Amino acid sequence: MSLEAVKEYFSSFNMDHRIMVLETSTATVEEAAKAHGVDPDQIGKTLSFKLNDQPILIVVSGKAKIDNQKYKGQFSKKAKMLNPAEALEHTGHAIGGVCPFGLKKPIDVYLDVSLKKHTEIIPAAGDQNSSIRLSIEELVKYSNSKNWIDVCK
């Protein structure tokens, strides 16, 4: 269902043909990087958090890790990740396929500045075997991100 939601989302922009469904898993940064033959940092990792009882998504570069001090400075709250069931409930995507596209319901999406060092990013596309290669400009546009933030080390 989730991959279909992402395909449907991108079909409205005539871009569904760019979704790649692979035989091998792309569920982790390492698996996705190997499958696509790129540096792990070029994988767009979508992290899901709970902020004031609402879900948010933050897309970060593959090697980046959340810096708790920066997160608290940005959102005035301690970082609290959604558990796998909550992520699925809110996004419609299971862990390993979570992305900011084809979401079950509207969720605030942020992009971390760690992504800016790349010209292209490869985020998941709804399931553990799918991805889409996007320029940074396309990622900004199609993720409907609210803002660039700096919350990683």
Secondary structure, DSSP 8 states (H G I E B T S, - for coil): -HHHHHHHHHHTTT-GGGEEE-SS--SSHHHHHHHHTS-GGGEEEEEEEEETTEEEEEEEETT--B-HHHHHHHHSS---B--HHHHHHHHS--TTS--SSS-SS--EEEEEGGGGG-SEEEEB-SSTTEEE-EEHHHHHHHHT--EEE--B-
